[in-house]
Amino acid sequence: MMIVILILAAYAGCIIFLRVRNRVSFELGRQLTDFSTFMVPFNIPAYLLSKVPTTARLSMDSFPELKILQDNWEVIRDEALELYGQGHIAVKDDLPASSFYKDNRWKSFYLKVYNNDIPSAYQLAPKTRALIDQVPGMNIALFAVLMPGKRLNKHHDPFAYTVRYSLGLSTPNDEACGLMINGDHYIWKDGDSIIFDETYLHSAYNDTDKPRIILMTDIDRPMRPRFVQRLYYYFGSFFNSLFYIDNIDSSHSGIGNRLGKGVLAYKDVLKKIKRWNRPVYVIGKWLVILAVLGLAIRAIG
């Protein structure tokens, strides 16, 4: 019984933590089952040991190594525009981003995913890839396009051991295209950049008739002691090796993407049930969650 109480207390603590930390939060019903709730225990060491502020937005002064990208943004932009014109920035089959690709609202071209082999990045974007390779701690990078009239709904990214650096390349330069991060707006402009903690609630919008093309990257959050950061790095390397994918040759793909087709089918079934009868969907989801918790408690006991 004590184990059950401790698990429930930890669960409640995770929800409280997120609702206190974020100025803008999910409605409680959504937060109860959102993945971000269950990731709080994993992320708290990264927050506590962070050498940079744990605020929603961070200063470029904390990451001077990014200056090389800022100074060469036009070189990066030219390669991105060429790839976009050739149709290489496109919808992919990587599982974690599957919801973003819905309705062709978001397209991507992967430049770097830790040490995984992405031959097309070197072949088609050699200048950008060479610049990225000069930035220590930058382990994920991609060109990302949000199509005209499209939005990415508010969400938390799951992991706090990185922060996000994004650089505007070819944007509408309009107030109708930007980010909402913890309740604050950021407007995209060509050559401007932003660093933020993607575990805060955020969303993206492009209410213009022009595509928004950016360089989107994740860079290691500086932490002390160093070995903790290395442990997070090894986790990130392993996790992303499951889901990396080449932009041209899909045979270069992590096993998670192949196995994930079953997950996508499961999610499609859930969406159909939700459209058919929302109360049945909610009851069914909670029955699954309670069943999983019951099995976990039984295993621990």
N, C-alpha and C positions, 0 to 999 in steps of 0.2 A: 504493500500500500504506500509506503514511503517513497518508493521509486516512482509510482504514478504521480504522487503529489509533486515531486521534484521536477518531473518532465512537464507537468502542466504549469508549474511556476516558471520554468525556463521559457516555455512557449509564450506565456503571458508577458514575461519580461522582454522578449524579442519584439512583440507587438508594441509595447510601451516605448521601447527604445526608438523604434522607427517613427512613431507618431510624435515623440518629443524632438527627435533630431531633425525631422523634416518640417519646414514651415508649411508646406503643402503636402497632404497625404492622400493615399487611397481612402475611399470609404471603408469603414470597418469590415464590412462583409467581404470585400475584395482582399483586404489586408490579411484576413484570417488564413487564406489559402495561397497567397502570393509567394512565389519562390524566395523573394527577398526576406521574408519573415524567417524562413528556415536557415538562411545563410548568415544571420547575425552572429552566432557563436564563432563561425569561421572567420568573420571579418573583424571582430572586435580587437584581436591582437594587432592587426594592421593599423587600425585607428590609434590604439594606445601607444604603439611604437613608432608612429610616423614622425619623420624629421621635418616634414612640411605641414602647414596648417591642414586641419580636417574640415575646412569650410567647403561650401559648394563650389566656389571658384577659387583658383589659385593664380598666383602671379608668375609671369615669365621669369622674374628675377630668381625664382627657386629652381629654374631649369635652364641655365645659360647654354647648355649643350644643344638646345633647340634653335638657337640663332642661325645655324647654318641652313635650316629649312626655311626660316623666315626670310633670310637674305636671298634665297634662290627660288622664291615662290613662283616666279614667272617661268623658270625652267620646268618646274614641276607642273605648272598649269598647262604649258604647251604639250607635254607628253600626255597629260590627262585628256585634253581636248582631242588629240589625235586618236587616242584609244576609244574615246566616246564616239567619234565620227566613224570609226571602223567597226563599231558594234561590239567591242571587246569588254566594255563595262556593261555587264548584263546580269540577269538573274542567275543565281547559282543553286547547287543542290546541297549546300552545307546546312546541317540540321539546326544549329543554334539561331541562325538568321532567317529561318524558313518563314516565320510570321511577318518579317519585314518585307519579304518579296511578294506578298499577296497583292493581287491586282496590279502587278508591275509598278508598284509605287516606289520601290527602292532597288537600285542596281549597284553592283560592286565589281571591283577588280582588285584581287589580293596581291599585295606587294611583298609582304613578309608575315609569316606565322611561326615565330620562334625559329627553330633550325630545320623546319620541314622543307622538303624540296618543292619549289614552285618555279619550274623552268621558264614559264611564260613571263614571269616578273622580270627576269634578267634579259629575256629576248625582246620584250616589247616596251619595257620602261627602264632601260639601263641607267639613265641619268638619275631618275628618282631613286631607284634602288641603291645606287652608289652613294647618294646623299644620306639615305636612311641608314646605311651601314656605318656611317660615321657618327651616329647618335647612340651613345651607350645607353643600354636599358630599354631601347625601343624594340619590342619583340613582336608587335602586331601593327601592321600598316596596310591601308587599302585606300583606293579611290572609291568614294561613295557618292551616289547620285540620288537625290530626292526629286522625283518627277513633278512636273507642273500640276498644281491643284491637289497635291497629295500630302498626307500627314502620317507621322508615326505617333501612335498613341502614347500617353504617359506610361513610363515604366522605370524600374530600377534595373541596372545591370548588376549581375550577381556578385562580382569580386572586387574587393577594396585594395588588393595588393598592387593595382595599377591605377593611374589617373589618365584621363583622356586629353590628348592634344589634337585639336582639329584646326585646319588651315583652309580658309576660303580661297578657291581657285577661280572658278567661273560661276558667279552667283547672280541672282537678280539685282543685288544691291538695293533692296527694297525692304521696307518695314514689314511687308507681308511675307517675308521669308526669314525664319530664324529658329532659335531654340527657346524653350521655356525650361529653366533649371531652378528647382526649388522655389517656383513662383516668380522668378525674375526673367525678363526677356533679354535675349542676345540676338542682334540683327546681323545677318551674314553680309560681309563686304569682301570684295576681291583683295587678297593680300593680308587681310586681318586674321587673327587667330585667337583661340580661346583654350584655356586649360581648366578642366573641371573634374570633380569627383562624380563619376557616373553611377555611384550607388545612391546618390540623391535622386529623388523623383524628377524625371525630365521627359521632354517630348520635343518633336520637331515638326515644323509646318512650312509648306511652300504654297501659298495662296496666290501665286503668280502664274504667268504663262511661259515661264522660262525654267529649264532644269537647273538645279543647284548642285554644283560639282565641288567636292571638297576632298582634301587629304585627311583621313581620319586615322588616328593612331592611338595605341595604348603604350604608355611608358611606365616603367617600374616606379612605384612609390618608394622614395628613399626611407629606409627604416633602420633603426638600431635595436638590438645588435645585428650585425651583418648576417649572421647565420640564419636568422629568422627570415630575412629577405630572400636568402638562397632557398630556404624550404618552400616559400611561396613560389619562387621561380620554378623549382622542379615540378611543383604541382601544375603551374600554368603551362609548362612545356608538355607535360604528359596529357593534360586535359585537351589542349588545343591540337595535339598530334592526332587525337581521335576525330577531329572535325575539319582539318585543313582540306583545301581542294585547289587544284590548279585551275587557272582561268580558261585554258584551252583543252588540255588533255585530262579528262575526268578519271583516267586510270591512276593519276596521282591524287589520291583521296584517302582520308582517314577512315578507319574501320567503323567509327561511330556514324559517319554519314550513310554507309551501306546498311548498317543495322537499324539506323534511325527511320528507315522507311516504315517500319512497323509502328514506331511512335507517331509518325505523321498520320498514318491511317487511323490510329486510336484517337488522335486529336480531331480528325475529321468526323469521326463517329460522335464524339462529344459535342461538336458544333451542331451537327444535325439534330441531336437530342435537344440541345438548348433552343434551337429555332422551333422545334416541334412543341416542346413543353418545358418551360423554364423551371417550374417547381420540381419536376421529375429529375431534371439535370442537377439542380442544387442538392436534392436528397441523395441522388446517386453518388455525387462527388464526395459528400460528407461520409457516406457509408464506406467508400474506398479509403478515405483518409483515416477513419476510425479503425478500419480493419488493419491497415498498415501499422498504426500506432499500437493496436492490440498485439500484433505479432511481435513488434519490437519489444514491448514490455514483457511479453511472455519469454522471449529469447534472453532478455537481461535477467529475468527472474530465475 
